[in-house]
Amino acid sequence: MDDEQLMRGRVYGADHDDPDPGSQYGHVYRELVAGPLDGLLLDVTGWSADRLAEGVALPTEIGAFGPGGRAHYAPRPADPRRWDWAGDSR
């Protein structure tokens, strides 16, 4: 994914009604790959290196556990700009 494609993606947490749900200039993003949030961008602006290395468990209603569930994503070792889905949990 080049920078132009990255700038066009929809950001995780953006309202469905938002007329501009894409990325913002000056922010830092990671692409979520596979799983229920595939293709969304996660805004990681201001995150420390340690926090970025941990990955995340993001609340989502469209995962295996429905409302209240979380989708787990972790940095891809060969390409840390992409975070791979690692499964869902409650």
PyMOL Python script that loads the backbone (N, CA, C, O; Angstrom):
from pymol import cmd

cmd.read_pdbstr("""\
ATOM      1  N   MET A   1       0.857  -1.178   0.000  1.00  0.00           N
ATOM      2  CA  MET A   1       0.000   0.000   0.000  1.00  0.00           C
ATOM      3  C   MET A   1       0.892   1.226   0.000  1.00  0.00           C
ATOM      4  O   MET A   1       1.761   1.375   0.860  1.00  0.00           O
ATOM      5  N   ASP A   2       0.672   2.109  -0.976  1.00  0.00           N
ATOM      6  CA  ASP A   2       1.450   3.336  -1.010  1.00  0.00           C
ATOM      7  C   ASP A   2       0.762   4.406  -0.164  1.00  0.00           C
ATOM      8  O   ASP A   2      -0.357   4.210   0.310  1.00  0.00           O
ATOM      9  N   ASP A   3       1.440   5.537   0.020  1.00  0.00           N
ATOM     10  CA  ASP A   3       0.912   6.602   0.876  1.00  0.00           C
ATOM     11  C   ASP A   3      -0.409   7.157   0.361  1.00  0.00           C
ATOM     12  O   ASP A   3      -1.281   7.514   1.154  1.00  0.00           O
ATOM     13  N   GLU A   4      -0.566   7.233  -0.959  1.00  0.00           N
ATOM     14  CA  GLU A   4      -1.818   7.747  -1.524  1.00  0.00           C
ATOM     15  C   GLU A   4      -2.988   6.824  -1.176  1.00  0.00           C
ATOM     16  O   GLU A   4      -4.059   7.298  -0.796  1.00  0.00           O
ATOM     17  N   GLN A   5      -2.788   5.511  -1.304  1.00  0.00           N
ATOM     18  CA  GLN A   5      -3.850   4.566  -0.949  1.00  0.00           C
ATOM     19  C   GLN A   5      -4.161   4.648   0.539  1.00  0.00           C
ATOM     20  O   GLN A   5      -5.324   4.600   0.938  1.00  0.00           O
ATOM     21  N   LEU A   6      -3.131   4.769   1.352  1.00  0.00           N
ATOM     22  CA  LEU A   6      -3.312   4.859   2.793  1.00  0.00           C
ATOM     23  C   LEU A   6      -4.176   6.061   3.150  1.00  0.00           C
ATOM     24  O   LEU A   6      -5.037   5.969   4.024  1.00  0.00           O
ATOM     25  N   MET A   7      -3.953   7.174   2.487  1.00  0.00           N
ATOM     26  CA  MET A   7      -4.685   8.396   2.794  1.00  0.00           C
ATOM     27  C   MET A   7      -6.161   8.315   2.400  1.00  0.00           C
ATOM     28  O   MET A   7      -6.957   9.132   2.861  1.00  0.00           O
ATOM     29  N   ARG A   8      -6.545   7.352   1.560  1.00  0.00           N
ATOM     30  CA  ARG A   8      -7.944   7.244   1.126  1.00  0.00           C
ATOM     31  C   ARG A   8      -8.765   6.311   2.009  1.00  0.00           C
ATOM     32  O   ARG A   8      -9.989   6.294   1.882  1.00  0.00           O
ATOM     33  N   GLY A   9      -8.150   5.538   2.894  1.00  0.00           N
ATOM     34  CA  GLY A   9      -8.855   4.531   3.662  1.00  0.00           C
ATOM     35  C   GLY A   9      -9.775   5.091   4.732  1.00  0.00           C
ATOM     36  O   GLY A   9      -9.617   6.228   5.178  1.00  0.00           O
ATOM     37  N   ARG A  10     -10.744   4.267   5.138  1.00  0.00           N
ATOM     38  CA  ARG A  10     -11.675   4.623   6.199  1.00  0.00           C
ATOM     39  C   ARG A  10     -11.015   4.323   7.545  1.00  0.00           C
ATOM     40  O   ARG A  10     -10.361   3.292   7.706  1.00  0.00           O
ATOM     41  N   VAL A  11     -11.187   5.213   8.489  1.00  0.00           N
ATOM     42  CA  VAL A  11     -10.553   5.089   9.795  1.00  0.00           C
ATOM     43  C   VAL A  11     -11.486   4.375  10.775  1.00  0.00           C
ATOM     44  O   VAL A  11     -12.672   4.691  10.870  1.00  0.00           O
ATOM     45  N   TYR A  12     -10.920   3.400  11.504  1.00  0.00           N
ATOM     46  CA  TYR A  12     -11.658   2.699  12.549  1.00  0.00           C
ATOM     47  C   TYR A  12     -12.219   3.717  13.540  1.00  0.00           C
ATOM     48  O   TYR A  12     -11.507   4.619  13.980  1.00  0.00           O
ATOM     49  N   GLY A  13     -13.475   3.570  13.881  1.00  0.00           N
ATOM     50  CA  GLY A  13     -14.107   4.459  14.851  1.00  0.00           C
ATOM     51  C   GLY A  13     -14.807   5.648  14.229  1.00  0.00           C
ATOM     52  O   GLY A  13     -15.528   6.364  14.923  1.00  0.00           O
ATOM     53  N   ALA A  14     -14.615   5.879  12.937  1.00  0.00           N
ATOM     54  CA  ALA A  14     -15.306   6.994  12.270  1.00  0.00           C
ATOM     55  C   ALA A  14     -16.797   6.675  12.189  1.00  0.00           C
ATOM     56  O   ALA A  14     -17.178   5.531  11.942  1.00  0.00           O
ATOM     57  N   ASP A  15     -17.630   7.676  12.395  1.00  0.00           N
ATOM     58  CA  ASP A  15     -19.076   7.492  12.285  1.00  0.00           C
ATOM     59  C   ASP A  15     -19.455   7.122  10.861  1.00  0.00           C
ATOM     60  O   ASP A  15     -18.847   7.602   9.905  1.00  0.00           O
ATOM     61  N   HIS A  16     -20.459   6.271  10.723  1.00  0.00           N
ATOM     62  CA  HIS A  16     -20.927   5.882   9.391  1.00  0.00           C
ATOM     63  C   HIS A  16     -21.506   7.077   8.640  1.00  0.00           C
ATOM     64  O   HIS A  16     -21.503   7.093   7.409  1.00  0.00           O
ATOM     65  N   ASP A  17     -21.994   8.061   9.357  1.00  0.00           N
ATOM     66  CA  ASP A  17     -22.581   9.250   8.736  1.00  0.00           C
ATOM     67  C   ASP A  17     -21.539  10.313   8.411  1.00  0.00           C
ATOM     68  O   ASP A  17     -21.856  11.306   7.758  1.00  0.00           O
ATOM     69  N   ASP A  18     -20.315  10.120   8.853  1.00  0.00           N
ATOM     70  CA  ASP A  18     -19.269  11.120   8.646  1.00  0.00           C
ATOM     71  C   ASP A  18     -19.023  11.306   7.147  1.00  0.00           C
ATOM     72  O   ASP A  18     -18.725  10.335   6.451  1.00  0.00           O
ATOM     73  N   PRO A  19     -19.144  12.533   6.641  1.00  0.00           N
ATOM     74  CA  PRO A  19     -18.913  12.742   5.218  1.00  0.00           C
ATOM     75  C   PRO A  19     -17.445  12.567   4.814  1.00  0.00           C
ATOM     76  O   PRO A  19     -17.149  12.410   3.629  1.00  0.00           O
ATOM     77  N   ASP A  20     -16.530  12.590   5.775  1.00  0.00           N
ATOM     78  CA  ASP A  20     -15.107  12.400   5.491  1.00  0.00           C
ATOM     79  C   ASP A  20     -14.518  11.440   6.515  1.00  0.00           C
ATOM     80  O   ASP A  20     -13.821  11.867   7.435  1.00  0.00           O
ATOM     81  N   PRO A  21     -14.798  10.122   6.361  1.00  0.00           N
ATOM     82  CA  PRO A  21     -14.344   9.140   7.349  1.00  0.00           C
ATOM     83  C   PRO A  21     -12.904   8.692   7.150  1.00  0.00           C
ATOM     84  O   PRO A  21     -12.444   7.750   7.795  1.00  0.00           O
ATOM     85  N   GLY A  22     -12.196   9.370   6.256  1.00  0.00           N
ATOM     86  CA  GLY A  22     -10.837   8.968   5.932  1.00  0.00           C
ATOM     87  C   GLY A  22      -9.795   9.534   6.868  1.00  0.00           C
ATOM     88  O   GLY A  22     -10.096  10.170   7.877  1.00  0.00           O
ATOM     89  N   SER A  23      -8.569   9.278   6.495  1.00  0.00           N
ATOM     90  CA  SER A  23      -7.439   9.690   7.306  1.00  0.00           C
ATOM     91  C   SER A  23      -7.258  11.205   7.294  1.00  0.00           C
ATOM     92  O   SER A  23      -7.745  11.899   6.402  1.00  0.00           O
ATOM     93  N   GLN A  24      -6.560  11.689   8.285  1.00  0.00           N
ATOM     94  CA  GLN A  24      -6.307  13.117   8.466  1.00  0.00           C
ATOM     95  C   GLN A  24      -4.821  13.394   8.260  1.00  0.00           C
ATOM     96  O   GLN A  24      -3.967  12.618   8.689  1.00  0.00           O
ATOM     97  N   TYR A  25      -4.528  14.502   7.604  1.00  0.00           N
ATOM     98  CA  TYR A  25      -3.146  14.912   7.402  1.00  0.00           C
ATOM     99  C   TYR A  25      -2.451  15.058   8.759  1.00  0.00           C
ATOM    100  O   TYR A  25      -3.024  15.602   9.703  1.00  0.00           O
ATOM    101  N   GLY A  26      -1.214  14.566   8.844  1.00  0.00           N
ATOM    102  CA  GLY A  26      -0.429  14.693  10.067  1.00  0.00           C
ATOM    103  C   GLY A  26      -0.645  13.575  11.066  1.00  0.00           C
ATOM    104  O   GLY A  26       0.035  13.527  12.091  1.00  0.00           O
ATOM    105  N   HIS A  27      -1.577  12.674  10.789  1.00  0.00           N
ATOM    106  CA  HIS A  27      -1.812  11.535  11.678  1.00  0.00           C
ATOM    107  C   HIS A  27      -1.036  10.325  11.173  1.00  0.00           C
ATOM    108  O   HIS A  27      -0.622  10.282  10.014  1.00  0.00           O
ATOM    109  N   VAL A  28      -0.844   9.352  12.042  1.00  0.00           N
ATOM    110  CA  VAL A  28      -0.133   8.124  11.714  1.00  0.00           C
ATOM    111  C   VAL A  28      -1.133   6.974  11.817  1.00  0.00           C
ATOM    112  O   VAL A  28      -1.904   6.895  12.773  1.00  0.00           O
ATOM    113  N   TYR A  29      -1.113   6.086  10.827  1.00  0.00           N
ATOM    114  CA  TYR A  29      -2.096   5.006  10.768  1.00  0.00           C
ATOM    115  C   TYR A  29      -1.428   3.655  10.553  1.00  0.00           C
ATOM    116  O   TYR A  29      -0.302   3.557  10.067  1.00  0.00           O
ATOM    117  N   ARG A  30      -2.167   2.619  10.936  1.00  0.00           N
ATOM    118  CA  ARG A  30      -1.818   1.240  10.621  1.00  0.00           C
ATOM    119  C   ARG A  30      -3.016   0.635   9.900  1.00  0.00           C
ATOM    120  O   ARG A  30      -4.163   0.884  10.270  1.00  0.00           O
ATOM    121  N   GLU A  31      -2.743  -0.163   8.864  1.00  0.00           N
ATOM    122  CA  GLU A  31      -3.811  -0.828   8.123  1.00  0.00           C
ATOM    123  C   GLU A  31      -4.156  -2.143   8.824  1.00  0.00           C
ATOM    124  O   GLU A  31      -3.265  -2.940   9.118  1.00  0.00           O
ATOM    125  N   LEU A  32      -5.441  -2.373   9.093  1.00  0.00           N
ATOM    126  CA  LEU A  32      -5.902  -3.623   9.690  1.00  0.00           C
ATOM    127  C   LEU A  32      -6.157  -4.616   8.559  1.00  0.00           C
ATOM    128  O   LEU A  32      -6.866  -4.311   7.599  1.00  0.00           O
ATOM    129  N   VAL A  33      -5.570  -5.808   8.684  1.00  0.00           N
ATOM    130  CA  VAL A  33      -5.620  -6.797   7.617  1.00  0.00           C
ATOM    131  C   VAL A  33      -6.347  -8.055   8.094  1.00  0.00           C
ATOM    132  O   VAL A  33      -6.002  -8.640   9.121  1.00  0.00           O
ATOM    133  N   ALA A  34      -7.355  -8.452   7.327  1.00  0.00           N
ATOM    134  CA  ALA A  34      -8.171  -9.651   7.584  1.00  0.00           C
ATOM    135  C   ALA A  34      -9.105  -9.417   8.780  1.00  0.00           C
ATOM    136  O   ALA A  34      -9.125  -8.331   9.361  1.00  0.00           O
ATOM    137  N   GLY A  35      -9.860 -10.430   9.130  1.00  0.00           N
ATOM    138  CA  GLY A  35     -10.787 -10.324  10.246  1.00  0.00           C
ATOM    139  C   GLY A  35     -11.916  -9.340   9.988  1.00  0.00           C
ATOM    140  O   GLY A  35     -12.090  -8.867   8.865  1.00  0.00           O
ATOM    141  N   PRO A  36     -12.678  -9.035  11.024  1.00  0.00           N
ATOM    142  CA  PRO A  36     -13.868  -8.198  10.851  1.00  0.00           C
ATOM    143  C   PRO A  36     -13.585  -6.745  10.498  1.00  0.00           C
ATOM    144  O   PRO A  36     -14.472  -6.059   9.991  1.00  0.00           O
ATOM    145  N   LEU A  37     -12.387  -6.263  10.749  1.00  0.00           N
ATOM    146  CA  LEU A  37     -12.066  -4.853  10.495  1.00  0.00           C
ATOM    147  C   LEU A  37     -11.123  -4.693   9.301  1.00  0.00           C
ATOM    148  O   LEU A  37     -10.456  -3.668   9.156  1.00  0.00           O
ATOM    149  N   ASP A  38     -11.079  -5.703   8.462  1.00  0.00           N
ATOM    150  CA  ASP A  38     -10.191  -5.713   7.302  1.00  0.00           C
ATOM    151  C   ASP A  38     -10.322  -4.447   6.463  1.00  0.00           C
ATOM    152  O   ASP A  38     -11.425  -4.047   6.089  1.00  0.00           O
ATOM    153  N   GLY A  39      -9.189  -3.827   6.172  1.00  0.00           N
ATOM    154  CA  GLY A  39      -9.166  -2.661   5.315  1.00  0.00           C
ATOM    155  C   GLY A  39      -9.312  -1.332   6.029  1.00  0.00           C
ATOM    156  O   GLY A  39      -9.070  -0.286   5.427  1.00  0.00           O
ATOM    157  N   LEU A  40      -9.702  -1.343   7.295  1.00  0.00           N
ATOM    158  CA  LEU A  40      -9.803  -0.082   8.043  1.00  0.00           C
ATOM    159  C   LEU A  40      -8.418   0.385   8.473  1.00  0.00           C
ATOM    160  O   LEU A  40      -7.479  -0.407   8.564  1.00  0.00           O
ATOM    161  N   LEU A  41      -8.311   1.657   8.730  1.00  0.00           N
ATOM    162  CA  LEU A  41      -7.082   2.237   9.255  1.00  0.00           C
ATOM    163  C   LEU A  41      -7.259   2.532  10.735  1.00  0.00           C
ATOM    164  O   LEU A  41      -8.326   2.976  11.160  1.00  0.00           O
ATOM    165  N   LEU A  42      -6.232   2.289  11.511  1.00  0.00           N
ATOM    166  CA  LEU A  42      -6.243   2.587  12.939  1.00  0.00           C
ATOM    167  C   LEU A  42      -5.325   3.774  13.185  1.00  0.00           C
ATOM    168  O   LEU A  42      -4.150   3.739  12.821  1.00  0.00           O
ATOM    169  N   ASP A  43      -5.853   4.818  13.797  1.00  0.00           N
ATOM    170  CA  ASP A  43      -5.067   6.017  14.110  1.00  0.00           C
ATOM    171  C   ASP A  43      -4.193   5.713  15.330  1.00  0.00           C
ATOM    172  O   ASP A  43      -4.700   5.492  16.430  1.00  0.00           O
ATOM    173  N   VAL A  44      -2.881   5.706  15.118  1.00  0.00           N
ATOM    174  CA  VAL A  44      -1.936   5.420  16.198  1.00  0.00           C
ATOM    175  C   VAL A  44      -1.065   6.641  16.505  1.00  0.00           C
ATOM    176  O   VAL A  44       0.021   6.510  17.069  1.00  0.00           O
ATOM    177  N   THR A  45      -1.546   7.815  16.134  1.00  0.00           N
ATOM    178  CA  THR A  45      -0.819   9.054  16.366  1.00  0.00           C
ATOM    179  C   THR A  45      -0.484   9.190  17.852  1.00  0.00           C
ATOM    180  O   THR A  45      -1.365   9.090  18.706  1.00  0.00           O
ATOM    181  N   GLY A  46       0.776   9.414  18.145  1.00  0.00           N
ATOM    182  CA  GLY A  46       1.210   9.615  19.525  1.00  0.00           C
ATOM    183  C   GLY A  46       1.494   8.348  20.304  1.00  0.00           C
ATOM    184  O   GLY A  46       1.895   8.429  21.465  1.00  0.00           O
ATOM    185  N   TRP A  47       1.302   7.182  19.713  1.00  0.00           N
ATOM    186  CA  TRP A  47       1.572   5.939  20.426  1.00  0.00           C
ATOM    187  C   TRP A  47       3.072   5.735  20.558  1.00  0.00           C
ATOM    188  O   TRP A  47       3.829   6.064  19.645  1.00  0.00           O
ATOM    189  N   SER A  48       3.507   5.192  21.692  1.00  0.00           N
ATOM    190  CA  SER A  48       4.918   4.884  21.911  1.00  0.00           C
ATOM    191  C   SER A  48       5.300   3.629  21.123  1.00  0.00           C
ATOM    192  O   SER A  48       4.433   2.876  20.677  1.00  0.00           O
ATOM    193  N   ALA A  49       6.603   3.416  20.958  1.00  0.00           N
ATOM    194  CA  ALA A  49       7.093   2.223  20.263  1.00  0.00           C
ATOM    195  C   ALA A  49       6.639   0.954  20.987  1.00  0.00           C
ATOM    196  O   ALA A  49       6.279  -0.032  20.343  1.00  0.00           O
ATOM    197  N   ASP A  50       6.654   0.976  22.314  1.00  0.00           N
ATOM    198  CA  ASP A  50       6.208  -0.191  23.082  1.00  0.00           C
ATOM    199  C   ASP A  50       4.734  -0.475  22.834  1.00  0.00           C
ATOM    200  O   ASP A  50       4.344  -1.629  22.650  1.00  0.00           O
ATOM    201  N   ARG A  51       3.926   0.556  22.828  1.00  0.00           N
ATOM    202  CA  ARG A  51       2.482   0.407  22.600  1.00  0.00           C
ATOM    203  C   ARG A  51       2.222  -0.118  21.190  1.00  0.00           C
ATOM    204  O   ARG A  51       1.354  -0.968  20.993  1.00  0.00           O
ATOM    205  N   LEU A  52       2.966   0.384  20.216  1.00  0.00           N
ATOM    206  CA  LEU A  52       2.807  -0.086  18.841  1.00  0.00           C
ATOM    207  C   LEU A  52       3.189  -1.557  18.702  1.00  0.00           C
ATOM    208  O   LEU A  52       2.582  -2.279  17.910  1.00  0.00           O
ATOM    209  N   ALA A  53       4.173  -2.003  19.451  1.00  0.00           N
ATOM    210  CA  ALA A  53       4.627  -3.394  19.379  1.00  0.00           C
ATOM    211  C   ALA A  53       3.623  -4.370  19.984  1.00  0.00           C
ATOM    212  O   ALA A  53       3.631  -5.553  19.647  1.00  0.00           O
ATOM    213  N   GLU A  54       2.754  -3.882  20.877  1.00  0.00           N
ATOM    214  CA  GLU A  54       1.787  -4.734  21.566  1.00  0.00           C
ATOM    215  C   GLU A  54       0.624  -5.165  20.689  1.00  0.00           C
ATOM    216  O   GLU A  54       0.095  -6.263  20.865  1.00  0.00           O
ATOM    217  N   GLY A  55       0.216  -4.328  19.752  1.00  0.00           N
ATOM    218  CA  GLY A  55      -1.012  -4.593  19.023  1.00  0.00           C
ATOM    219  C   GLY A  55      -2.205  -4.131  19.841  1.00  0.00           C
ATOM    220  O   GLY A  55      -2.042  -3.453  20.856  1.00  0.00           O
ATOM    221  N   VAL A  56      -3.417  -4.499  19.398  1.00  0.00           N
ATOM    222  CA  VAL A  56      -4.632  -4.006  20.053  1.00  0.00           C
ATOM    223  C   VAL A  56      -5.747  -5.040  20.057  1.00  0.00           C
ATOM    224  O   VAL A  56      -5.744  -5.995  19.279  1.00  0.00           O
ATOM    225  N   ALA A  57      -6.696  -4.821  20.952  1.00  0.00           N
ATOM    226  CA  ALA A  57      -7.965  -5.550  20.979  1.00  0.00           C
ATOM    227  C   ALA A  57      -9.045  -4.476  20.815  1.00  0.00           C
ATOM    228  O   ALA A  57      -9.346  -3.746  21.758  1.00  0.00           O
ATOM    229  N   LEU A  58      -9.616  -4.385  19.631  1.00  0.00           N
ATOM    230  CA  LEU A  58     -10.547  -3.310  19.305  1.00  0.00           C
ATOM    231  C   LEU A  58     -12.000  -3.746  19.457  1.00  0.00           C
ATOM    232  O   LEU A  58     -12.383  -4.788  18.924  1.00  0.00           O
ATOM    233  N   PRO A  59     -12.808  -2.983  20.162  1.00  0.00           N
ATOM    234  CA  PRO A  59     -14.229  -3.309  20.270  1.00  0.00           C
ATOM    235  C   PRO A  59     -14.881  -3.295  18.883  1.00  0.00           C
ATOM    236  O   PRO A  59     -14.655  -2.388  18.082  1.00  0.00           O
ATOM    237  N   THR A  60     -15.685  -4.312  18.624  1.00  0.00           N
ATOM    238  CA  THR A  60     -16.429  -4.382  17.363  1.00  0.00           C
ATOM    239  C   THR A  60     -17.678  -5.230  17.551  1.00  0.00           C
ATOM    240  O   THR A  60     -17.680  -6.209  18.296  1.00  0.00           O
ATOM    241  N   GLU A  61     -18.726  -4.837  16.868  1.00  0.00           N
ATOM    242  CA  GLU A  61     -19.969  -5.605  16.901  1.00  0.00           C
ATOM    243  C   GLU A  61     -20.035  -6.623  15.781  1.00  0.00           C
ATOM    244  O   GLU A  61     -20.952  -7.444  15.749  1.00  0.00           O
ATOM    245  N   ILE A  62     -19.078  -6.589  14.858  1.00  0.00           N
ATOM    246  CA  ILE A  62     -19.160  -7.461  13.686  1.00  0.00           C
ATOM    247  C   ILE A  62     -18.190  -8.636  13.750  1.00  0.00           C
ATOM    248  O   ILE A  62     -17.989  -9.319  12.746  1.00  0.00           O
ATOM    249  N   GLY A  63     -17.593  -8.882  14.897  1.00  0.00           N
ATOM    250  CA  GLY A  63     -16.704 -10.024  15.063  1.00  0.00           C
ATOM    251  C   GLY A  63     -17.484 -11.271  15.438  1.00  0.00           C
ATOM    252  O   GLY A  63     -18.714 -11.273  15.419  1.00  0.00           O
ATOM    253  N   ALA A  64     -16.779 -12.309  15.770  1.00  0.00           N
ATOM    254  CA  ALA A  64     -17.371 -13.605  16.102  1.00  0.00           C
ATOM    255  C   ALA A  64     -18.284 -13.561  17.331  1.00  0.00           C
ATOM    256  O   ALA A  64     -19.171 -14.404  17.465  1.00  0.00           O
ATOM    257  N   PHE A  65     -18.081 -12.598  18.222  1.00  0.00           N
ATOM    258  CA  PHE A  65     -18.849 -12.541  19.457  1.00  0.00           C
ATOM    259  C   PHE A  65     -19.910 -11.449  19.468  1.00  0.00           C
ATOM    260  O   PHE A  65     -20.550 -11.222  20.494  1.00  0.00           O
ATOM    261  N   GLY A  66     -20.105 -10.768  18.339  1.00  0.00           N
ATOM    262  CA  GLY A  66     -21.139  -9.741  18.248  1.00  0.00           C
ATOM    263  C   GLY A  66     -20.873  -8.577  19.178  1.00  0.00           C
ATOM    264  O   GLY A  66     -19.724  -8.310  19.530  1.00  0.00           O
ATOM    265  N   PRO A  67     -21.945  -7.871  19.587  1.00  0.00           N
ATOM    266  CA  PRO A  67     -21.771  -6.718  20.479  1.00  0.00           C
ATOM    267  C   PRO A  67     -20.996  -7.111  21.742  1.00  0.00           C
ATOM    268  O   PRO A  67     -21.263  -8.147  22.351  1.00  0.00           O
ATOM    269  N   GLY A  68     -20.056  -6.286  22.114  1.00  0.00           N
ATOM    270  CA  GLY A  68     -19.224  -6.580  23.281  1.00  0.00           C
ATOM    271  C   GLY A  68     -17.967  -7.347  22.941  1.00  0.00           C
ATOM    272  O   GLY A  68     -17.112  -7.537  23.807  1.00  0.00           O
ATOM    273  N   GLY A  69     -17.830  -7.793  21.701  1.00  0.00           N
ATOM    274  CA  GLY A  69     -16.654  -8.542  21.288  1.00  0.00           C
ATOM    275  C   GLY A  69     -15.499  -7.628  20.915  1.00  0.00           C
ATOM    276  O   GLY A  69     -15.659  -6.417  20.755  1.00  0.00           O
ATOM    277  N   ARG A  70     -14.346  -8.236  20.782  1.00  0.00           N
ATOM    278  CA  ARG A  70     -13.135  -7.503  20.395  1.00  0.00           C
ATOM    279  C   ARG A  70     -12.406  -8.270  19.298  1.00  0.00           C
ATOM    280  O   ARG A  70     -12.379  -9.500  19.283  1.00  0.00           O
ATOM    281  N   ALA A  71     -11.819  -7.511  18.385  1.00  0.00           N
ATOM    282  CA  ALA A  71     -10.980  -8.083  17.332  1.00  0.00           C
ATOM    283  C   ALA A  71      -9.533  -7.748  17.669  1.00  0.00           C
ATOM    284  O   ALA A  71      -9.200  -6.588  17.911  1.00  0.00           O
ATOM    285  N   HIS A  72      -8.673  -8.766  17.685  1.00  0.00           N
ATOM    286  CA  HIS A  72      -7.271  -8.594  18.058  1.00  0.00           C
ATOM    287  C   HIS A  72      -6.409  -8.461  16.809  1.00  0.00           C
ATOM    288  O   HIS A  72      -6.508  -9.258  15.876  1.00  0.00           O
ATOM    289  N   TYR A  73      -5.561  -7.437  16.812  1.00  0.00           N
ATOM    290  CA  TYR A  73      -4.645  -7.190  15.698  1.00  0.00           C
ATOM    291  C   TYR A  73      -3.239  -6.975  16.241  1.00  0.00           C
ATOM    292  O   TYR A  73      -3.053  -6.353  17.287  1.00  0.00           O
ATOM    293  N   ALA A  74      -2.244  -7.499  15.510  1.00  0.00           N
ATOM    294  CA  ALA A  74      -0.850  -7.370  15.918  1.00  0.00           C
ATOM    295  C   ALA A  74      -0.006  -6.963  14.717  1.00  0.00           C
ATOM    296  O   ALA A  74      -0.334  -7.312  13.583  1.00  0.00           O
ATOM    297  N   PRO A  75       1.084  -6.224  14.958  1.00  0.00           N
ATOM    298  CA  PRO A  75       1.943  -5.785  13.857  1.00  0.00           C
ATOM    299  C   PRO A  75       2.506  -6.972  13.079  1.00  0.00           C
ATOM    300  O   PRO A  75       2.891  -7.989  13.656  1.00  0.00           O
ATOM    301  N   ARG A  76       2.544  -6.819  11.780  1.00  0.00           N
ATOM    302  CA  ARG A  76       3.154  -7.822  10.914  1.00  0.00           C
ATOM    303  C   ARG A  76       4.673  -7.637  11.007  1.00  0.00           C
ATOM    304  O   ARG A  76       5.165  -6.538  10.750  1.00  0.00           O
ATOM    305  N   PRO A  77       5.425  -8.679  11.365  1.00  0.00           N
ATOM    306  CA  PRO A  77       6.871  -8.524  11.556  1.00  0.00           C
ATOM    307  C   PRO A  77       7.606  -7.936  10.341  1.00  0.00           C
ATOM    308  O   PRO A  77       8.493  -7.098  10.505  1.00  0.00           O
ATOM    309  N   ALA A  78       7.252  -8.356   9.155  1.00  0.00           N
ATOM    310  CA  ALA A  78       7.953  -7.881   7.959  1.00  0.00           C
ATOM    311  C   ALA A  78       7.443  -6.519   7.474  1.00  0.00           C
ATOM    312  O   ALA A  78       8.094  -5.872   6.654  1.00  0.00           O
ATOM    313  N   ASP A  79       6.292  -6.088   7.971  1.00  0.00           N
ATOM    314  CA  ASP A  79       5.702  -4.817   7.523  1.00  0.00           C
ATOM    315  C   ASP A  79       4.856  -4.241   8.651  1.00  0.00           C
ATOM    316  O   ASP A  79       3.640  -4.431   8.658  1.00  0.00           O
ATOM    317  N   PRO A  80       5.469  -3.538   9.609  1.00  0.00           N
ATOM    318  CA  PRO A  80       4.740  -3.062  10.787  1.00  0.00           C
ATOM    319  C   PRO A  80       3.657  -2.025  10.487  1.00  0.00           C
ATOM    320  O   PRO A  80       2.894  -1.667  11.385  1.00  0.00           O
ATOM    321  N   ARG A  81       3.570  -1.532   9.240  1.00  0.00           N
ATOM    322  CA  ARG A  81       2.469  -0.622   8.882  1.00  0.00           C
ATOM    323  C   ARG A  81       1.167  -1.394   8.698  1.00  0.00           C
ATOM    324  O   ARG A  81       0.091  -0.800   8.633  1.00  0.00           O
ATOM    325  N   ARG A  82       1.268  -2.713   8.615  1.00  0.00           N
ATOM    326  CA  ARG A  82       0.075  -3.563   8.491  1.00  0.00           C
ATOM    327  C   ARG A  82      -0.035  -4.413   9.736  1.00  0.00           C
ATOM    328  O   ARG A  82       0.939  -5.016  10.187  1.00  0.00           O
ATOM    329  N   TRP A  83      -1.243  -4.453  10.287  1.00  0.00           N
ATOM    330  CA  TRP A  83      -1.491  -5.253  11.479  1.00  0.00           C
ATOM    331  C   TRP A  83      -2.440  -6.378  11.111  1.00  0.00           C
ATOM    332  O   TRP A  83      -3.531  -6.139  10.595  1.00  0.00           O
ATOM    333  N   ASP A  84      -2.017  -7.607  11.380  1.00  0.00           N
ATOM    334  CA  ASP A  84      -2.781  -8.789  11.024  1.00  0.00           C
ATOM    335  C   ASP A  84      -3.743  -9.187  12.135  1.00  0.00           C
ATOM    336  O   ASP A  84      -3.451  -9.058  13.324  1.00  0.00           O
ATOM    337  N   TRP A  85      -4.884  -9.669  11.706  1.00  0.00           N
ATOM    338  CA  TRP A  85      -5.907 -10.159  12.622  1.00  0.00           C
ATOM    339  C   TRP A  85      -5.394 -11.407  13.323  1.00  0.00           C
ATOM    340  O   TRP A  85      -4.822 -12.290  12.684  1.00  0.00           O
ATOM    341  N   ALA A  86      -5.595 -11.486  14.634  1.00  0.00           N
ATOM    342  CA  ALA A  86      -5.144 -12.624  15.430  1.00  0.00           C
ATOM    343  C   ALA A  86      -6.302 -13.352  16.096  1.00  0.00           C
ATOM    344  O   ALA A  86      -6.077 -14.269  16.886  1.00  0.00           O
ATOM    345  N   GLY A  87      -7.540 -12.962  15.794  1.00  0.00           N
ATOM    346  CA  GLY A  87      -8.705 -13.632  16.360  1.00  0.00           C
ATOM    347  C   GLY A  87      -9.610 -12.658  17.112  1.00  0.00           C
ATOM    348  O   GLY A  87      -9.294 -11.480  17.280  1.00  0.00           O
ATOM    349  N   ASP A  88     -10.738 -13.191  17.555  1.00  0.00           N
ATOM    350  CA  ASP A  88     -11.736 -12.413  18.282  1.00  0.00           C
ATOM    351  C   ASP A  88     -11.878 -12.937  19.710  1.00  0.00           C
ATOM    352  O   ASP A  88     -11.543 -14.085  20.001  1.00  0.00           O
ATOM    353  N   SER A  89     -12.373 -12.087  20.579  1.00  0.00           N
ATOM    354  CA  SER A  89     -12.638 -12.501  21.962  1.00  0.00           C
ATOM    355  C   SER A  89     -13.824 -11.725  22.498  1.00  0.00           C
ATOM    356  O   SER A  89     -14.323 -10.805  21.850  1.00  0.00           O
ATOM    357  N   ARG A  90     -14.265 -12.098  23.673  1.00  0.00           N
ATOM    358  CA  ARG A  90     -15.366 -11.391  24.344  1.00  0.00           C
ATOM    359  C   ARG A  90     -14.839 -10.237  25.143  1.00  0.00           C
ATOM    360  O   ARG A  90     -15.613  -9.521  25.779  1.00  0.00           O
TER     361      ARG A  90
END
""", "prot")
cmd.dss("prot")
cmd.show_as("cartoon", "prot")
cmd.util.cbc("prot")
cmd.orient("prot")
